Amino acid sequence: MNNCRVSDIDLPNTNEKIHEAIKNATMYFNNRMRTSIHCDTEIETFSVELSEDHLLILANFIRLTFLVNQRTYFESLWQPFASDVGLRNFGTQINSLKASVQEQEKKLDILIINTMEDFL
């Protein structure tokens, strides 16, 4: 996670949550890359050995999931009460979270394109 830093508060703090994050990212990875990699959480392995490029993409999918969850949590928690509790700049904070998600999606696109160029 060194290449895709997120707040430590948002990182999973139990093995079960860590495994859920990896499985979720693997599903996104499989969907985007059109692969069928499976992860075994009991022995903490993947069904195939991943290249460094694929590990980097998978780590970035994990980060994307965290960012989307942050945005969703912030929106659902504060939007109904923003004016009641005097939350300032709610729109600015939401836009910042949306921009972070979009930047992460662009980064994933670049990483994926870079791996595809190897085959050309």
Z-matrix of the N, CA and C atoms (Angstrom, degrees):
N
C 1 1.447
C 2 1.529 1 111.43
N 3 1.321 2 117.73 1 5.85
C 4 1.452 3 119.65 2 179.45
C 5 1.525 4 112.46 3 -63.13
N 6 1.338 5 116.84 4 -33.70
C 7 1.458 6 120.74 5 -176.89
C 8 1.517 7 113.54 6 -83.03
N 9 1.304 8 117.38 7 -12.16
C 10 1.465 9 119.99 8 -178.68
C 11 1.519 10 109.37 9 -138.92
N 12 1.272 11 114.79 10 66.35
C 13 1.462 12 123.38 11 -175.65
C 14 1.522 13 112.35 12 -59.36
N 15 1.325 14 114.73 13 137.39
C 16 1.455 15 122.21 14 171.16
C 17 1.522 16 107.33 15 -133.56
N 18 1.305 17 115.81 16 164.59
C 19 1.454 18 120.69 17 179.11
C 20 1.526 19 110.00 18 -60.34
N 21 1.334 20 116.83 19 136.11
C 22 1.458 21 121.06 20 179.59
C 23 1.524 22 112.05 21 -60.31
N 24 1.317 23 116.70 22 -28.23
C 25 1.460 24 121.16 23 179.84
C 26 1.523 25 110.06 24 -63.61
N 27 1.325 26 117.50 25 -32.94
C 28 1.460 27 122.00 26 -176.46
C 29 1.519 28 113.79 27 -86.17
N 30 1.319 29 116.94 28 -8.81
C 31 1.463 30 119.51 29 -179.52
C 32 1.530 31 110.12 30 -76.30
N 33 1.322 32 116.79 31 144.79
C 34 1.463 33 119.43 32 177.80
C 35 1.521 34 110.28 33 -63.00
N 36 1.322 35 115.86 34 143.47
C 37 1.467 36 119.09 35 -175.14
C 38 1.526 37 113.57 36 -116.53
N 39 1.321 38 117.22 37 8.68
C 40 1.464 39 120.86 38 173.60
C 41 1.524 40 108.14 39 -130.69
N 42 1.323 41 115.26 40 157.77
C 43 1.475 42 118.90 41 178.80
C 44 1.517 43 111.18 42 -59.83
N 45 1.322 44 117.32 43 -38.50
C 46 1.467 45 120.63 44 -179.59
C 47 1.531 46 111.00 45 -61.92
N 48 1.324 47 116.73 46 -43.57
C 49 1.466 48 120.16 47 -179.92
C 50 1.523 49 111.38 48 -70.36
N 51 1.315 50 117.13 49 -35.54
C 52 1.467 51 121.13 50 176.48
C 53 1.524 52 109.48 51 -62.83
N 54 1.327 53 116.61 52 -45.59
C 55 1.461 54 120.96 53 179.30
C 56 1.525 55 111.04 54 -63.74
N 57 1.331 56 117.63 55 -38.90
C 58 1.466 57 120.98 56 177.33
C 59 1.530 58 110.85 57 -61.84
N 60 1.331 59 116.66 58 -42.30
C 61 1.467 60 120.37 59 179.76
C 62 1.526 61 111.22 60 -63.78
N 63 1.325 62 116.52 61 -41.46
C 64 1.465 63 120.76 62 179.68
C 65 1.531 64 110.40 63 -67.78
N 66 1.334 65 116.89 64 -42.45
C 67 1.475 66 120.08 65 178.57
C 68 1.524 67 110.66 66 -63.02
N 69 1.317 68 116.81 67 -43.24
C 70 1.456 69 121.13 68 179.67
C 71 1.530 70 110.41 69 -61.62
N 72 1.318 71 116.62 70 -46.39
C 73 1.464 72 120.76 71 178.95
C 74 1.527 73 110.61 72 -63.45
N 75 1.329 74 116.80 73 -35.84
C 76 1.467 75 120.67 74 178.42
C 77 1.522 76 110.70 75 -64.79
N 78 1.331 77 116.97 76 -38.13
C 79 1.465 78 119.45 77 177.31
C 80 1.525 79 110.73 78 -64.70
N 81 1.332 80 117.60 79 -43.60
C 82 1.468 81 120.69 80 176.06
C 83 1.531 82 110.58 81 -61.44
N 84 1.324 83 115.66 82 -44.03
C 85 1.465 84 121.28 83 178.87
C 86 1.524 85 110.39 84 -58.43
N 87 1.331 86 116.84 85 -49.63
C 88 1.468 87 121.05 86 -179.83
C 89 1.516 88 111.58 87 -60.25
N 90 1.322 89 116.77 88 -40.97
C 91 1.453 90 120.58 89 -179.42
C 92 1.515 91 110.88 90 -65.19
N 93 1.302 92 116.49 91 -44.94
C 94 1.464 93 121.13 92 -175.66
C 95 1.519 94 112.43 93 -75.56
N 96 1.316 95 116.56 94 -39.72
C 97 1.467 96 120.88 95 -175.35
C 98 1.538 97 112.26 96 -92.31
N 99 1.320 98 116.69 97 -4.82
C 100 1.459 99 122.78 98 -178.32
C 101 1.529 100 111.21 99 57.21
N 102 1.339 101 114.67 100 48.80
C 103 1.460 102 121.79 101 176.62
C 104 1.525 103 108.27 102 -117.54
N 105 1.302 104 116.50 103 178.36
C 106 1.468 105 120.46 104 176.57
C 107 1.527 106 109.39 105 -136.61
N 108 1.307 107 115.04 106 58.23
C 109 1.456 108 121.39 107 178.66
C 110 1.530 109 108.43 108 -80.38
N 111 1.315 110 115.59 109 135.89
C 112 1.460 111 120.75 110 178.38
C 113 1.520 112 108.46 111 -116.74
N 114 1.327 113 115.93 112 144.90
C 115 1.459 114 117.90 113 176.04
C 116 1.523 115 108.89 114 -114.77
N 117 1.315 116 114.68 115 136.60
C 118 1.461 117 122.17 116 178.19
C 119 1.520 118 106.92 117 -102.73
N 120 1.317 119 116.03 118 108.72
C 121 1.464 120 119.43 119 -174.98
C 122 1.525 121 112.46 120 -75.13
N 123 1.323 122 117.11 121 -21.53
C 124 1.461 123 119.08 122 -179.92
C 125 1.526 124 112.00 123 -69.16
N 126 1.333 125 116.00 124 -43.35
C 127 1.471 126 118.68 125 179.34
C 128 1.527 127 111.48 126 -106.08
N 129 1.324 128 115.83 127 4.31
C 130 1.466 129 123.50 128 175.01
C 131 1.528 130 112.64 129 53.94
N 132 1.325 131 114.85 130 56.17
C 133 1.458 132 121.00 131 177.41
C 134 1.523 133 109.99 132 -136.74
N 135 1.328 134 115.25 133 164.79
C 136 1.460 135 122.29 134 172.36
C 137 1.516 136 108.44 135 -103.36
N 138 1.324 137 115.53 136 160.44
C 139 1.464 138 120.07 137 -178.68
C 140 1.525 139 112.36 138 -69.76
N 141 1.325 140 117.08 139 -20.75
C 142 1.462 141 122.23 140 175.59
C 143 1.521 142 108.53 141 -134.40
N 144 1.324 143 115.42 142 160.20
C 145 1.457 144 118.62 143 175.88
C 146 1.528 145 108.40 144 -79.98
N 147 1.320 146 115.83 145 126.62
C 148 1.458 147 120.74 146 -177.41
C 149 1.522 148 110.44 147 -89.15
N 150 1.325 149 115.38 148 140.50
C 151 1.469 150 120.20 149 174.83
C 152 1.527 151 108.54 150 -71.75
N 153 1.305 152 115.75 151 167.98
C 154 1.465 153 119.72 152 177.86
C 155 1.527 154 110.80 153 -62.52
N 156 1.326 155 116.75 154 -37.49
C 157 1.466 156 120.12 155 176.81
C 158 1.522 157 111.08 156 -59.94
N 159 1.323 158 115.96 157 -45.61
C 160 1.456 159 119.97 158 -178.67
C 161 1.527 160 111.66 159 -68.17
N 162 1.318 161 117.33 160 -36.38
C 163 1.469 162 119.89 161 176.17
C 164 1.529 163 110.81 162 -63.82
N 165 1.327 164 116.01 163 -39.69
C 166 1.460 165 120.40 164 178.39
C 167 1.529 166 110.55 165 -65.05
N 168 1.311 167 117.04 166 -41.90
C 169 1.464 168 120.95 167 178.01
C 170 1.527 169 110.01 168 -64.47
N 171 1.317 170 116.88 169 -43.11
C 172 1.464 171 120.95 170 179.08
C 173 1.528 172 111.05 171 -61.79
N 174 1.327 173 117.24 172 -42.81
C 175 1.470 174 120.86 173 177.76
C 176 1.527 175 110.52 174 -61.90
N 177 1.318 176 116.97 175 -37.94
C 178 1.460 177 120.13 176 178.70
C 179 1.522 178 112.03 177 -71.45
N 180 1.327 179 117.89 178 -30.18
C 181 1.471 180 120.13 179 172.95
C 182 1.526 181 110.35 180 -67.42
N 183 1.321 182 117.05 181 -36.88
C 184 1.468 183 120.33 182 176.14
C 185 1.526 184 109.26 183 -61.47
N 186 1.331 185 116.59 184 -45.75
C 187 1.463 186 120.13 185 179.34
C 188 1.532 187 111.17 186 -63.29
N 189 1.322 188 117.25 187 -41.69
C 190 1.459 189 120.36 188 178.35
C 191 1.528 190 110.40 189 -59.04
N 192 1.314 191 116.60 190 -42.94
C 193 1.460 192 120.39 191 178.39
C 194 1.526 193 111.06 192 -60.43
N 195 1.324 194 117.39 193 -42.99
C 196 1.462 195 120.54 194 178.12
C 197 1.521 196 111.10 195 -62.42
N 198 1.328 197 116.88 196 -43.45
C 199 1.466 198 120.38 197 -179.25
C 200 1.529 199 111.84 198 -64.69
N 201 1.315 200 116.73 199 -42.31
C 202 1.466 201 120.18 200 178.18
C 203 1.527 202 109.58 201 -63.75
N 204 1.319 203 116.20 202 -41.24
C 205 1.471 204 119.61 203 178.27
C 206 1.523 205 111.69 204 -64.13
N 207 1.338 206 117.22 205 -39.71
C 208 1.470 207 120.62 206 176.94
C 209 1.518 208 110.76 207 -60.39
N 210 1.325 209 115.87 208 -47.50
C 211 1.459 210 120.23 209 -179.13
C 212 1.520 211 111.12 210 -62.32
N 213 1.317 212 117.02 211 -46.57
C 214 1.462 213 121.66 212 -179.51
C 215 1.524 214 110.81 213 -62.05
N 216 1.320 215 116.47 214 -44.15
C 217 1.468 216 121.26 215 179.57
C 218 1.525 217 110.50 216 -61.75
N 219 1.320 218 116.26 217 -47.60
C 220 1.466 219 120.25 218 -178.61
C 221 1.520 220 110.88 219 -62.52
N 222 1.330 221 116.57 220 -45.13
C 223 1.464 222 120.63 221 -179.82
C 224 1.522 223 111.60 222 -62.26
N 225 1.322 224 115.58 223 -49.47
C 226 1.463 225 118.95 224 -174.96
C 227 1.519 226 112.26 225 -70.79
N 228 1.321 227 117.42 226 -30.22
C 229 1.463 228 120.34 227 -178.81
C 230 1.517 229 111.96 228 -80.14
N 231 1.325 230 117.25 229 -45.97
C 232 1.465 231 120.13 230 -170.01
C 233 1.515 232 115.78 231 -98.58
N 234 1.318 233 118.82 232 -25.84
C 235 1.460 234 119.85 233 -176.16
C 236 1.529 235 112.94 234 -56.93
N 237 1.330 236 119.51 235 -46.30
C 238 1.467 237 118.27 236 -178.74
C 239 1.533 238 113.76 237 -65.14
N 240 1.335 239 116.92 238 -24.82
C 241 1.461 240 120.19 239 -173.60
C 242 1.521 241 113.88 240 -114.05
N 243 1.325 242 117.29 241 2.95
C 244 1.469 243 120.94 242 -173.00
C 245 1.514 244 112.05 243 -53.05
N 246 1.311 245 117.96 244 -47.88
C 247 1.469 246 119.51 245 -177.92
C 248 1.523 247 111.40 246 -75.69
N 249 1.336 248 117.60 247 -31.78
C 250 1.466 249 121.04 248 -178.88
C 251 1.520 250 112.50 249 -68.38
N 252 1.322 251 117.53 250 -38.56
C 253 1.468 252 120.57 251 -177.90
C 254 1.526 253 112.20 252 -95.75
N 255 1.303 254 116.06 253 1.28
C 256 1.466 255 119.84 254 176.91
C 257 1.512 256 113.89 255 74.85
N 258 1.324 257 117.22 256 28.84
C 259 1.464 258 120.74 257 178.21
C 260 1.520 259 108.74 258 -68.04
N 261 1.309 260 115.51 259 119.79
C 262 1.465 261 120.44 260 -178.67
C 263 1.517 262 110.38 261 -89.62
N 264 1.300 263 114.12 262 151.23
C 265 1.462 264 121.63 263 174.09
C 266 1.527 265 113.02 264 56.47
N 267 1.322 266 117.08 265 35.68
C 268 1.461 267 120.33 266 178.97
C 269 1.526 268 110.47 267 -56.81
N 270 1.329 269 116.49 268 -47.03
C 271 1.461 270 120.98 269 -179.91
C 272 1.513 271 112.37 270 -60.57
N 273 1.326 272 116.56 271 -40.26
C 274 1.459 273 120.77 272 179.05
C 275 1.520 274 111.00 273 -64.02
N 276 1.324 275 116.61 274 -41.70
C 277 1.463 276 120.39 275 -179.96
C 278 1.525 277 111.19 276 -67.29
N 279 1.330 278 116.27 277 -40.17
C 280 1.469 279 119.61 278 177.26
C 281 1.524 280 110.02 279 -64.27
N 282 1.329 281 116.71 280 -43.68
C 283 1.467 282 120.14 281 179.03
C 284 1.524 283 111.23 282 -61.51
N 285 1.313 284 116.74 283 -37.34
C 286 1.458 285 120.73 284 177.92
C 287 1.531 286 110.77 285 -64.86
N 288 1.321 287 116.76 286 -43.01
C 289 1.461 288 120.18 287 178.05
C 290 1.535 289 110.88 288 -65.49
N 291 1.329 290 116.64 289 -40.19
C 292 1.465 291 120.27 290 177.48
C 293 1.531 292 110.75 291 -63.62
N 294 1.323 293 116.54 292 -40.25
C 295 1.467 294 120.56 293 178.64
C 296 1.526 295 110.80 294 -63.84
N 297 1.316 296 117.08 295 -38.93
C 298 1.466 297 120.78 296 178.03
C 299 1.522 298 110.59 297 -62.57
N 300 1.329 299 116.75 298 -41.59
C 301 1.463 300 120.93 299 178.24
C 302 1.526 301 109.59 300 -63.84
N 303 1.324 302 117.38 301 -45.67
C 304 1.460 303 121.00 302 -179.10
C 305 1.526 304 111.69 303 -63.42
N 306 1.325 305 117.27 304 -40.32
C 307 1.464 306 120.60 305 178.16
C 308 1.523 307 110.69 306 -63.53
N 309 1.337 308 116.12 307 -40.18
C 310 1.461 309 119.92 308 179.04
C 311 1.526 310 110.90 309 -66.18
N 312 1.331 311 116.88 310 -39.05
C 313 1.466 312 120.40 311 177.26
C 314 1.528 313 110.83 312 -63.83
N 315 1.334 314 117.19 313 -40.61
C 316 1.470 315 120.65 314 177.55
C 317 1.523 316 111.02 315 -64.36
N 318 1.327 317 115.68 316 -40.37
C 319 1.460 318 119.92 317 179.10
C 320 1.525 319 110.09 318 -62.67
N 321 1.320 320 116.37 319 -41.72
C 322 1.467 321 119.82 320 177.24
C 323 1.521 322 111.23 321 -62.29
N 324 1.326 323 116.59 322 -41.87
C 325 1.465 324 120.47 323 177.57
C 326 1.524 325 110.70 324 -57.89
N 327 1.321 326 116.25 325 -45.23
C 328 1.471 327 120.77 326 -179.60
C 329 1.523 328 110.88 327 -63.30
N 330 1.337 329 117.02 328 -44.95
C 331 1.463 330 120.17 329 179.91
C 332 1.527 331 111.22 330 -62.08
N 333 1.319 332 116.37 331 -41.30
C 334 1.459 333 120.40 332 -179.15
C 335 1.521 334 110.35 333 -67.97
N 336 1.320 335 117.24 334 -43.20
C 337 1.464 336 120.49 335 177.99
C 338 1.524 337 110.60 336 -61.83
N 339 1.317 338 116.55 337 -40.10
C 340 1.469 339 119.90 338 178.63
C 341 1.520 340 111.82 339 -60.91
N 342 1.333 341 117.62 340 -37.30
C 343 1.471 342 118.41 341 178.90
C 344 1.512 343 111.07 342 -72.24
N 345 1.323 344 116.98 343 -31.62
C 346 1.471 345 120.30 344 179.66
C 347 1.517 346 111.43 345 -72.30
N 348 1.311 347 117.70 346 -30.61
C 349 1.466 348 120.69 347 -179.83
C 350 1.519 349 111.44 348 -65.58
N 351 1.313 350 117.49 349 -23.26
C 352 1.453 351 120.66 350 177.84
C 353 1.520 352 111.61 351 -64.51
N 354 1.322 353 117.12 352 -25.55
C 355 1.459 354 120.78 353 -176.98
C 356 1.522 355 112.85 354 -91.39
N 357 1.331 356 117.56 355 -8.32
C 358 1.458 357 120.20 356 -178.55
C 359 1.507 358 112.47 357 -81.04
